[in-house]
């Protein structure tokens, strides 16, 4: 038989309150992964070289940072839906 004490009730409600926090962290990490993926796609498309062409010293570093920012904005505006798929897959595996 389970006894309902104030400690049991508060710990149970505490674990329920943590679930949204976990969901937010999972989605945040999924979006970060999508941003890295999109940045790599942009780099492989030749956009990084186009941005750093004739840019002199530090042009490659600047174009890399710029591509990361572009990728972040793409994901913020909906991205390709990869983050949603990753989130759904991770949530379905949670026990």
Beta strands, then each sheet from edge to edge (+ up, - down):
end
